[in-house]
Amino acid sequence: MITNYLLTAFRVFKKQKSNSFINIIGLSVGLASAMLIGIYILDEISYDRNIKEVDNIFRLGITEIFQGKEIWYTDVAAPVAEAMMKDLPEVAAAVRIANRGNAIIRLSDKSFIEKKFILADSNFFNFFGYSLLMGNTKECLRGKNKVAISESTAKKYFGYKGAGDTSPLGQQLMIGPKGVATEVTAVFADMPSNTHMKADMIQSMESWEYGTDDCWACYGLKTYFKLNDASTLPAVERKLDYYVKEKVLPRIEQYLNVPHDQFTKSGNRVFFFVQPLLSIHLNSHHNGEFEPNGDVQYVYLFGITAILIIILACVNFINLTTARAFSRAKEVGIRKAIGAIKGGLVLQFLLESILYVMVAAALAGVFVSILIHPFNLLAEKNLTLDVFGNPQVLLTLGVLILVVGLMAGAYPAFYLTAFKPVEVLRNKSKGSYRSIFRNGLVVFQFAISTGLIICTLIVFKQLHFIWNQNLGYQKENVLRISQTSALRNNAKVFKEELLRHSEFINASYANTLPPNIGTTFFLKAQGSDRMVSCYQVLADDDHLQTMGFEMKDGRFFSKDFPSDSSAIVINETCAKILGYQTSEGKTVTGDDGTTANVIGIMKDFNFASLREEIQPLVFVRRFEPNNLALRLTPGNIPEKLALAESVWKRHTEGLPFQYSFLEDELNNLAQSEQQMGNIFRVFTLMAVFIALLGLFGLITYTATQREKEIGIRKLLGASSVQIMMMLSGNLIRLVAVSFIIAIPISWYGMSQWLQSFAYRTNFDFNLVLIACASGILIAVVTVGYKSYEAASRNPVESLKNE
């Protein structure tokens, strides 16, 4: 019986080639979209799952709330890990890690910049369960000046040939600006891409003086801990409050010279927070992350999009199948007349549907293999098709094919088998297609498609707003040269030589530049006990002109005023909190008790993501050659980079020239939104394409149902245009109704998303009109084509059997 059903299905495929082709294409596009989104989501939720005992591992962070402003740090103080191991029996192990990326590495006469460079305690490899290709996991990071390197790094530096090659062990690398001799003690396998913490070099924590610092209020180390039983986490969190009360707060209050009662009455708070390791990638966006993390909201959003696209594809299948129902009505009537039962016929049509989906799934697999590389470029990922080798993924895919086959085939199966054989064989049954259901499908399809178009346009408007927002300074043509501390005594000479060239307008040294300003300290206004938490920039006299900042009151630092070494400049936000209208005669007291004159108030500028409001900021005059901001004249950028690099090489011992453009760094802050916009754009096009197939199916159905009516109308003198209006008018009205549903839903969803930005564009109804007009135009073209084809047909063909 099953064989007979399959043979029948193949005959139908062959007989209705165009209909089958459209059905398979619609399903394959939907399945390919769902597969791509599925691969993306699987990668996002797989982060850190390769780590042993991952469910028992957590990261500790600390939050400071001052004057209602919250700062969440992923770094805590150096002594915390040891105290937890000593005082908390629930804690099985703890490890500290410091992110020291962009480290200078020298080997003989070669120099490198390692971006993925960390320091870690000696139990790092045992804690996370990482294995070594060579070396001892317990000893390789024990003691000063020891370093473990990844396999790819070993190949780059020492030509490592793989298993059995011990040549990297015992080699000396010169690390840091001062070139400290450090022994290579281990080689580890390259860390997977789906981990929030990636490293190519891991230096022993004992090599860093800060690792032994006893300050509980000085944050610089990430601390991970492992519990014997994850259920004891609430007890551990309660005990962590003790450390805040007895260790952290007394040190902060000592720094601020503020009594405990006054500190707490002002609404200030400090507390530890705990993050499960598995939640970091999708749920953590705090100060000091190893890299920009993903966003769980986008995972949910793309998952919903995949489901909607699958439903759209199923709706198309239903439309196209029922549109061709009457070509099989006699088949159903004859089968019933000779004794076929309804259940058998339902099974036949369901098997046909599943067979369609299987063919579409195979074609979707081909599409995915072709599209995976461009999709990686779009999403800035490194996704592979290896997931299809996972038995669970294959099982899920099999279930998906079955579910989609049943979803797509259930209604047509029961619809077709409901025909009464006597009426069918007398040509009396028209197999009345339920107009409410049909119309609902059209509205549903285009509501989704239009909603996606609206959301995509709003996302790109917000991105355009971010990229073109006046940040309060001139971000264009500013080059950041990193690792300038390696210049040592040549720093001033390097800057002076650059400025001898007309290609370079201004230059300034600073400890940090936007958008990476992260250092904080406290100050209070003259005669006030209220402390203000501020971000801090240490810069030279040329910083204002180089960056293009503007002063609201007073002046910036100047070589003409030696006393500026003990003065500060604050931004407008800081001045408002301190209660200062002008800078004249104003002083502040820092957290170290020193007093400084306020010589100027700078206009506010955005020095972080536009998701955040502008924070209090203080400039201190100090020569800190960590970064050089170099303003270029417009045009011929490659030539100017080459010139700057040549000057760099003359003043360094062959160190790599590491640079970035400030504008690019600022745009990267919107990376997750940009990725979302790009992915949304592609799948919106997919959804629109599938919806158009649905319209094509419905107009095909309408033309088939009213074939004889069209013939009679043409014989009575109706024009092709009138026939086209008759056929397409109702569908165009349904498309218009879908806009009424799509607009409020899109408005609500995008308004909620825009609320996550402190600086945002508005929900532009002009874009809504553009989206709706686009939908109408696409619908008119699609329906118009099929309507014209039906209206142009010779009426004799439709009436010859009457």
C-alpha positions in Angstrom: 0.0 0.0 0.0 2.8 2.4 0.9 4.5 1.6 -2.4 1.3 2.5 -4.2 1.1 5.8 -2.4 4.7 6.6 -3.3 4.1 5.8 -6.9 1.0 8.0 -7.0 3.0 10.8 -5.4 5.7 10.5 -8.1 3.1 10.6 -10.8 1.6 13.8 -9.3 5.1 15.3 -9.2 5.6 14.5 -12.9 2.1 15.6 -13.9 2.2 18.9 -12.1 5.8 19.9 -12.6 5.4 23.7 -12.2 3.2 23.4 -9.1 5.6 20.8 -7.6 8.6 23.0 -8.4 7.1 26.1 -6.7 6.1 24.0 -3.7 9.6 22.6 -3.3 11.3 25.9 -3.8 9.1 27.6 -1.2 9.7 24.8 1.3 13.4 24.6 0.5 13.9 28.4 1.0 12.0 28.2 4.3 14.0 25.2 5.5 17.3 26.7 4.4 16.5 29.9 6.3 15.6 27.9 9.4 18.8 25.8 9.1 21.0 28.9 8.8 19.4 30.5 11.8 19.6 27.2 13.6 23.3 26.9 13.0 23.7 30.5 14.2 21.7 29.9 17.4 23.5 26.6 18.1 26.8 28.4 18.0 25.5 31.2 20.3 24.2 28.8 22.9 27.2 26.4 22.7 29.7 28.9 24.3 31.8 27.4 27.0 29.9 24.1 27.0 33.1 22.3 26.2 34.5 23.1 29.7 34.3 20.2 32.2 31.9 20.7 35.2 30.7 23.8 33.5 27.4 23.8 35.5 29.3 24.3 38.7 31.6 27.1 37.5 30.8 30.8 38.1 32.4 34.2 37.6 32.4 36.8 40.3 31.9 40.5 39.6 31.3 43.6 41.7 28.9 46.5 41.3 29.3 50.0 42.6 26.3 52.4 42.9 27.1 56.0 43.6 24.6 58.9 43.2 22.3 56.4 41.5 24.8 55.6 38.8 25.7 51.9 38.5 29.0 50.5 37.3 29.3 46.7 36.9 32.8 45.3 36.8 33.8 41.8 35.7 37.1 42.4 37.6 37.4 42.1 41.4 40.3 42.5 43.8 43.3 40.2 44.0 42.7 38.7 47.5 39.1 37.5 46.8 39.9 34.1 45.4 42.2 33.1 48.2 39.7 34.2 50.8 36.9 32.2 49.2 39.0 29.1 49.2 39.9 29.6 52.8 36.5 30.7 54.2 33.9 29.0 52.0 33.8 25.2 52.2 31.3 25.2 49.3 34.0 26.4 47.0 36.0 23.5 45.5 38.5 25.7 43.5 39.1 29.3 42.3 41.3 30.8 39.6 42.2 34.4 38.8 42.7 35.7 35.3 43.8 39.1 34.0 43.2 40.2 30.4 46.5 41.8 29.2 45.8 41.9 25.5 48.1 43.6 23.0 51.2 42.4 24.7 54.6 43.1 23.1 56.5 39.9 22.4 60.1 39.7 21.1 61.9 36.7 19.8 65.5 37.3 18.6 65.2 40.1 16.2 61.5 39.7 15.6 58.7 41.5 17.4 55.0 40.7 17.7 51.8 42.1 19.2 49.7 39.4 20.9 46.1 40.4 21.2 44.9 37.3 23.1 47.3 37.4 26.1 46.2 36.7 29.6 47.7 36.0 33.0 46.4 33.2 35.1 47.0 31.3 38.4 48.9 28.0 38.2 45.7 25.9 38.4 44.2 27.4 35.2 44.4 24.3 33.1 43.1 21.9 35.8 40.3 24.3 36.7 38.8 24.5 33.2 39.8 21.0 32.1 42.0 22.2 29.2 44.6 19.6 28.2 48.2 20.3 27.2 49.9 19.0 24.1 53.1 19.2 26.1 54.1 20.4 29.5 52.8 19.8 33.1 49.4 21.2 33.9 50.2 21.7 37.6 53.7 23.2 37.1 53.7 25.1 33.8 52.3 28.3 35.4 53.9 28.0 38.8 56.5 30.6 39.6 57.6 33.9 37.9 58.1 34.4 34.2 56.5 31.3 32.9 54.3 31.2 29.8 52.1 28.6 28.1 51.4 29.1 24.4 48.7 27.8 22.0 49.6 25.3 19.2 49.1 28.0 16.5 51.3 30.4 18.4 54.0 27.7 18.7 53.9 27.2 15.0 54.2 31.0 14.4 57.1 31.5 16.7 59.0 28.2 16.7 57.8 26.3 13.6 56.2 23.7 15.9 55.6 20.5 13.9 53.1 18.8 16.1 53.1 15.8 18.5 56.6 14.7 19.5 58.2 18.1 18.7 59.4 19.6 22.0 61.3 22.5 20.4 59.1 25.3 22.0 59.7 24.1 25.6 62.5 25.9 27.4 62.6 28.7 24.8 62.8 32.3 26.0 60.4 35.0 24.9 60.9 38.7 25.8 57.5 40.0 27.1 56.4 43.5 27.7 57.9 46.9 26.9 60.9 46.2 29.1 61.4 42.8 27.5 61.3 40.5 30.6 62.8 37.0 29.7 60.0 34.5 30.1 60.3 30.7 29.7 57.9 28.7 27.5 56.7 25.8 29.7 53.8 24.4 27.9 51.9 24.1 24.6 48.1 23.8 24.7 45.5 23.1 21.9 44.0 26.2 20.3 41.0 27.3 22.3 37.6 26.8 20.5 36.0 29.8 18.9 32.8 29.3 21.0 34.3 30.4 24.3 34.0 33.8 25.9 37.7 33.8 27.0 40.2 33.1 24.2 43.9 33.1 24.7 47.0 32.4 22.6 49.5 33.1 25.5 49.0 32.5 29.2 51.6 33.9 31.5 51.9 32.9 35.2 50.1 35.2 37.6 53.2 35.4 39.8 54.9 37.4 37.0 52.6 40.4 37.8 53.0 42.4 41.0 49.3 43.2 41.2 48.6 39.5 41.7 49.8 39.8 45.3 48.1 43.2 46.0 46.0 43.1 49.2 43.7 45.9 48.3 40.1 44.8 48.4 38.8 47.9 46.6 41.2 47.6 43.7 39.7 45.7 40.8 41.9 44.1 38.2 41.4 40.4 38.1 38.6 38.2 36.9 37.8 35.5 39.5 36.2 32.2 38.6 35.1 29.7 41.2 33.9 26.1 41.2 31.3 24.8 43.6 31.1 21.2 44.9 27.4 21.5 44.4 25.7 24.2 42.4 22.7 24.2 44.7 24.9 25.8 47.4 25.2 29.0 45.4 22.6 31.0 47.4 24.6 30.3 50.6 27.8 31.4 48.9 26.2 34.7 47.7 25.1 35.4 51.3 28.6 34.9 52.6 30.0 37.2 49.9 28.1 40.0 51.5 30.4 39.6 54.5 33.4 40.4 52.4 31.7 43.6 51.1 30.9 44.7 54.7 34.2 43.8 56.3 36.7 44.1 53.5 35.6 46.2 50.5 33.5 49.0 52.1 36.0 49.9 54.8 38.7 50.3 52.1 36.4 52.4 49.9 35.3 54.6 52.9 38.9 55.0 53.9 39.8 56.2 50.4 36.8 58.5 50.3 37.3 59.7 53.9 33.6 59.2 54.4 32.0 57.6 57.6 30.1 54.4 57.0 26.7 55.9 58.0 27.1 58.8 55.7 28.2 56.5 52.8 25.0 54.3 53.2 22.6 57.2 53.9 23.6 58.7 50.6 22.1 55.7 48.8 25.6 54.3 47.8 25.9 50.6 47.6 28.6 48.0 46.7 27.9 44.3 46.2 29.3 41.2 44.5 27.3 39.5 41.8 27.7 36.0 40.5 27.3 34.8 36.9 27.1 31.2 35.8 29.8 30.5 33.2 27.2 29.4 30.6 25.3 32.7 30.9 28.3 35.0 30.3 28.3 35.1 26.4 24.6 35.9 26.0 23.8 37.8 29.1 26.9 39.8 30.2 27.8 43.3 28.9 29.8 44.7 31.8 33.1 46.6 32.1 36.1 44.5 31.2 34.6 41.7 29.1 37.1 39.7 27.1 35.3 40.5 23.9 31.9 41.9 22.9 29.4 39.2 23.9 26.3 38.1 22.1 22.7 39.0 23.2 20.1 36.5 24.2 17.3 38.8 23.0 18.7 38.4 19.4 18.8 34.6 19.8 15.1 34.6 20.8 14.3 37.0 17.9 16.1 35.0 15.3 14.5 31.8 16.6 11.0 33.4 16.3 11.9 34.5 12.8 12.9 31.0 11.8 9.6 29.6 13.1 7.6 32.3 11.3 9.5 31.6 8.0 8.7 27.9 8.4 5.1 28.7 9.0 5.0 30.9 5.9 6.5 28.1 3.8 3.8 25.7 5.2 1.1 28.3 4.4 2.3 28.4 0.8 2.2 24.7 0.5 -1.4 24.7 1.7 -2.4 27.5 -0.7 -0.7 25.8 -3.7 -2.0 22.4 -2.9 -5.6 23.5 -2.4 -5.4 25.7 -5.5 -4.8 22.5 -7.5 -7.3 20.5 -5.5 -9.9 20.1 -8.3 -7.4 18.6 -10.6 -7.4 15.6 -8.2 -11.1 15.7 -7.2 -12.1 12.9 -9.6 -9.2 10.8 -8.4 -10.5 11.1 -4.8 -14.1 10.5 -6.0 -13.1 7.3 -7.9 -11.0 6.0 -5.0 -13.8 6.5 -2.6 -16.3 5.0 -5.0 -14.3 1.8 -5.2 -14.0 1.5 -1.4 -11.1 3.6 -0.3 -11.5 4.8 3.3 -10.9 8.4 4.3 -8.0 7.4 6.6 -6.1 5.8 3.8 -6.5 8.8 1.6 -5.4 11.1 4.4 -2.3 9.0 4.8 -1.6 9.1 1.1 -1.7 12.9 1.0 0.3 13.2 4.2 3.0 10.9 2.7 3.0 13.1 -0.4 3.5 16.2 1.8 6.4 14.6 3.7 7.9 13.5 0.5 7.8 17.1 -0.8 9.5 18.2 2.4 12.2 15.6 2.2 13.0 16.7 -1.3 12.9 20.3 -0.2 15.2 19.5 2.8 17.7 18.0 0.5 17.7 21.0 -1.7 17.8 23.3 1.4 21.0 21.4 2.5 22.5 22.3 -0.9 21.5 26.0 -0.4 23.0 26.0 3.1 26.3 24.6 1.9 26.5 27.3 -0.7 25.3 30.2 1.5 27.2 29.3 4.7 30.3 31.3 3.7 28.5 34.5 2.8 26.4 34.1 5.9 29.5 34.0 8.0 30.7 37.2 6.4 27.3 38.7 7.2 27.1 37.6 10.8 30.9 37.9 11.4 31.0 34.3 12.5 33.0 31.2 11.7 30.1 28.7 11.4 30.5 25.3 9.8 28.3 22.5 8.7 29.9 20.2 11.2 26.8 20.5 13.4 25.0 18.1 10.9 27.4 15.4 12.1 25.8 15.6 15.6 23.3 12.8 16.1 21.1 15.2 18.1 21.1 17.8 15.3 20.2 15.1 12.8 17.4 13.8 15.0 16.1 17.4 15.4 16.3 17.9 11.6 14.4 14.6 11.0 11.7 15.7 13.5 11.6 19.1 11.8 11.0 17.5 8.4 8.2 15.3 9.8 6.6 18.2 11.7 6.8 20.5 8.6 5.4 17.8 6.4 2.5 17.2 8.8 1.9 21.0 9.2 1.9 21.6 5.5 0.0 18.5 4.5 -2.7 18.2 7.3 -5.2 20.7 6.0 -4.9 19.8 2.3 -5.2 16.1 3.2 -8.4 16.5 5.2 -9.7 19.1 2.7 -9.2 16.9 -0.3 -10.6 13.7 1.3 -13.8 15.6 2.3 -15.0 15.6 -1.3 -18.2 13.6 -1.8 -17.7 11.1 -4.6 -21.2 11.4 -6.1 -20.9 15.2 -6.4 -17.3 15.1 -7.7 -18.2 12.6 -10.4 -21.2 14.7 -11.5 -18.9 17.8 -11.5 -21.1 19.5 -8.9 -18.6 19.8 -6.2 -16.5 22.9 -6.2 -14.6 21.8 -3.1 -15.5 25.1 -1.5 -12.3 26.6 -0.1 -13.1 28.4 3.1 -12.7 32.1 2.3 -12.2 33.1 5.9 -9.3 30.7 6.3 -7.8 31.6 2.9 -8.0 35.3 3.6 -6.5 34.8 7.0 -3.5 33.1 5.5 -2.9 36.0 3.1 -3.2 38.6 5.9 -1.0 36.5 8.2 1.7 36.1 5.5 1.9 39.8 4.6 1.6 41.0 8.1 4.8 39.0 8.9 6.6 40.2 5.8 5.6 43.8 6.2 6.5 43.7 9.9 9.9 42.4 9.1 10.4 45.1 6.5 9.4 47.8 8.9 11.7 46.4 11.7 14.6 46.2 9.2 14.2 49.8 8.1 14.0 51.0 11.7 17.2 49.0 12.7 19.1 50.6 9.8 17.8 54.1 10.7 19.1 53.6 14.2 22.4 52.4 12.9 22.6 55.4 10.6 21.8 57.6 13.5 24.6 56.1 15.6 27.2 56.4 12.8 26.2 60.0 12.1 25.5 61.2 15.6 27.5 64.3 16.7 29.5 62.8 19.6 30.8 66.1 20.7 34.2 65.8 19.0 35.7 65.2 15.6 36.1 61.4 15.3 37.0 61.5 11.6 40.7 61.0 10.6 41.9 60.3 14.1 44.5 57.4 14.2 45.1 55.6 17.5 48.7 54.3 17.7 48.8 51.7 20.5 51.7 50.4 22.6 53.4 53.7 22.5 54.7 53.0 26.0 57.3 50.8 24.3 58.9 54.0 22.9 60.1 54.8 26.4 62.4 57.9 26.3 61.7 58.2 22.5 58.0 59.1 23.0 58.4 62.9 22.8 60.8 62.7 19.9 58.4 60.3 18.1 55.6 62.8 18.4 57.7 65.8 17.4 59.0 64.0 14.3 55.4 63.0 13.2 54.3 66.7 13.5 57.1 67.8 11.2 55.1 66.2 8.3 52.3 68.3 6.9 50.2 65.1 6.7 49.7 65.1 10.5 47.8 68.1 12.0 48.0 67.3 15.8 49.1 64.6 18.1 48.4 63.8 21.8 49.4 61.2 24.3 46.8 59.8 26.7 46.4 56.8 28.9 43.1 56.0 27.2 41.0 57.2 24.3 37.3 57.0 23.4 35.5 54.6 23.3 37.6 52.7 25.8 37.7 55.1 28.8 37.3 52.9 31.8 39.4 54.2 34.6 37.4 55.7 37.5 38.1 57.7 40.6 36.2 59.8 43.2 36.1 63.5 43.9 33.9 65.9 45.9 33.1 69.6 45.5 34.6 72.3 47.7 32.8 72.3 51.1 30.8 69.1 50.3 31.0 65.6 51.7 29.3 64.1 48.7 31.6 62.0 46.6 31.2 61.7 42.8 32.4 58.7 40.8 34.1 59.9 37.6 35.8 58.5 34.7 39.4 59.7 34.3 41.6 60.6 31.3 45.3 61.4 31.8 46.4 63.5 28.8 48.9 66.1 27.6 48.3 69.7 26.6 47.5 68.9 23.0 44.6 66.6 23.7 41.8 69.2 23.2 42.9 70.3 19.7 43.8 66.8 18.6 40.4 65.3 19.5 38.4 68.3 18.6 36.7 68.7 22.0 35.1 72.0 22.8 35.2 74.0 26.1 32.0 75.4 27.7 33.8 77.5 30.3 37.4 78.2 31.3 40.3 76.6 29.4 42.2 73.4 28.8 45.8 72.6 29.9 48.5 74.8 28.5 52.3 74.8 28.6 52.1 78.4 29.6 50.7 77.4 33.0 53.1 75.2 34.9 50.5 75.0 37.8 48.2 73.0 35.5 50.0 69.9 36.7 47.8 70.1 39.8 44.6 71.2 38.0 41.8 69.4 36.4 39.2 69.9 33.6 35.7 68.4 34.1 32.8 67.8 31.7 29.4 69.3 31.9 27.8 66.3 33.5 30.4 66.3 36.3 29.9 70.0 36.8 26.2 69.6 37.1 26.6 66.9 39.8 29.1 69.0 41.7 26.8 72.0 41.4 29.3 74.2 39.5 28.0 76.7 36.9 31.5 78.0 36.1 35.0 76.8 36.7 36.3 80.1 38.1 37.6 79.7 41.7 36.3 76.2 42.0 38.3 73.3 43.6 37.7 69.6 44.2 39.1 67.0 46.6 40.2 63.7 45.2 39.8 60.3 46.8 43.5 60.5 47.9 42.8 63.7 49.9 44.6 66.1 47.4 43.0 69.3 46.3 42.9 70.4 42.6 41.8 73.6 40.9 39.1 73.3 38.3 40.4 75.4 35.3 37.7 74.5 32.8 34.4 72.8 32.0 34.4 70.8 28.7 31.3 70.3 26.7 29.8 66.8 27.1 30.8 64.3 24.5 30.0 60.6 24.1 32.9 58.4 25.1 31.1 55.1 25.3 28.2 53.3 23.6 25.2 55.3 22.7 23.2 52.8 24.8 24.6 54.7 27.8 24.1 58.2 29.0 27.1 60.5 29.3 28.9 60.0 32.6 31.0 62.4 34.7 34.5 62.7 33.3 37.7 64.4 34.6 40.9 65.2 32.6 44.2 65.3 34.5 47.3 66.8 33.0 49.9 64.0 32.9 52.3 62.6 30.3 51.1 59.0 29.9 52.4 57.6 26.6 50.1 54.6 26.4 48.2 55.7 23.3 48.9 58.4 20.7 46.0 60.1 19.0 47.2 61.4 15.7 45.0 63.6 13.5 45.5 63.2 9.8 44.7 65.4 6.9 41.8 64.0 4.8 42.6 61.6 1.9 45.5 59.3 0.9 45.2 57.3 4.1 47.4 54.4 2.9 50.3 56.8 2.2 49.9 58.5 5.6 49.8 55.1 7.4 53.0 54.1 5.6 54.7 57.4 6.6 53.6 57.0 10.3 54.9 53.4 10.3 58.3 54.5 8.9 58.7 57.0 11.7 57.6 54.4 14.2 60.2 51.9 13.1 63.0 54.5 13.4 62.2 54.9 17.1 61.5 51.3 18.0 63.4 48.1 17.8 61.3 46.6 15.0 58.1 46.5 17.0 54.9 46.0 14.9 53.0 49.1 14.1 49.7 48.7 15.8 47.0 51.2 14.9 43.2 51.7 14.6 40.9 54.5 13.5 38.7 56.0 16.2 35.7 56.1 13.9 36.0 52.3 13.3 36.2 51.6 17.0 33.1 53.7 17.6 31.2 51.9 14.9 32.2 48.6 16.4 30.3 49.5 19.5 27.2 48.9 17.4 28.5 45.6 16.2 25.7 43.5 17.6 23.0 45.8 16.2 24.8 45.9 12.8 24.9 42.1 12.7 21.2 41.9 13.7 20.4 44.4 10.9 22.3 42.5 8.3 20.8 39.1 9.3 17.4 40.6 9.5 17.7 42.1 6.0 18.5 38.7 4.5 15.7 36.8 6.2 13.2 39.6 5.5 13.9 39.1 1.8 13.4 35.3 2.3 10.1 35.9 4.1 9.0 38.3 1.3 9.9 35.8 -1.3 7.9 33.1 0.4 5.0 35.4 0.9 5.0 36.2 -2.9 4.8 32.5 -3.6 1.8 32.4 -1.3 0.2 35.2 -3.3 1.0 33.4 -6.5 -0.7 30.3 -5.1 -3.8 32.2 -4.2 -4.2 34.0 -7.5 -3.6 30.6 -9.2 -6.4 29.2 -7.1 -8.7 32.1 -7.8 -8.0 31.9 -11.6 -8.7 28.1 -11.5 -11.9 28.4 -9.6 -13.3 31.2 -11.8 -12.0 29.9 -15.1 -15.4 29.5 -16.7 -16.6 32.8 -15.2 -13.7 34.5 -16.8 -14.5 32.9 -20.2 -18.1 34.0 -20.0 -17.2 37.5 -19.0 -14.8 37.8 -21.9 -17.4 36.5 -24.3 -19.7 39.2 -23.0 -17.2 41.9 -23.7 -15.1 42.3 -20.5 -11.6 43.6 -21.1 -8.4 42.1 -19.8 -8.0 45.0 -17.4 -11.4 44.4 -15.9 -10.7 40.7 -15.5 -7.4 41.5 -13.8 -9.1 43.9 -11.4 -11.7 41.3 -10.6 -9.1 38.6 -9.8 -6.6 40.7 -7.9 -8.8 43.3 -6.2 -9.6 41.1 -3.2 -6.0 40.0 -2.6 -4.7 43.5 -2.8 -7.3 44.5 -0.2 -6.2 41.6 2.0 -2.6 42.8 1.7 -3.7 46.3 2.8 -5.5 44.7 5.9 -2.2 43.0 6.8 -0.6 46.4 7.2 -3.1 47.4 9.8 -2.0 44.4 11.9 1.8 44.7 11.1 2.2 48.4 12.0 1.2 48.4 15.7 3.1 45.2 16.4 6.2 46.5 14.7 5.8 49.9 16.4 5.6 48.2 19.8 8.6 45.9 19.2 10.9 48.5 17.7 9.9 51.1 20.4 11.0 48.6 23.1 14.3 47.9 21.3 15.0 51.6 20.8 14.5 52.1 24.6 17.8 50.2 25.1 19.6 53.2 23.6 20.2 56.4 25.6 20.5 58.2 22.3 18.1 57.0 19.7 16.1 57.9 16.6 12.3 57.9 16.6 9.9 55.4 15.2 9.6 56.9 11.7 6.2 56.5 10.2 7.6 57.6 6.8 9.5 54.3 6.8 6.3 52.5 7.6 4.7 54.1 4.5 7.7 53.1 2.5 7.4 49.5 3.8 3.7 49.4 3.0 4.1 50.9 -0.4 6.8 48.3 -1.2 4.5 45.5 0.0 1.7 46.8 -2.2 4.0 47.2 -5.2 5.4 43.7 -4.8 1.9 42.3 -4.4 0.5 44.1 -7.4 3.4 42.9 -9.6 3.0 39.3 -8.5 -0.8 39.2 -8.6 -0.9 41.3 -11.8 1.3 38.9 -13.7 -0.9 35.9 -13.0 -4.1 37.9 -13.4 -3.0 39.0 -16.9 -2.1 35.5 -17.8 -5.6 34.3 -16.8 -7.3 37.3 -18.4 -5.4 36.7 -21.7 -6.5 33.1 -22.1 -8.8 32.1 -25.0 -12.4 31.8 -23.4 -13.0 28.8 -25.8 -10.6 26.7 -23.8 -12.5 27.2 -20.6 -15.9 26.7 -22.0 -15.4 23.9 -24.5 -16.6 21.2 -22.1 -19.8 22.9 -21.3 
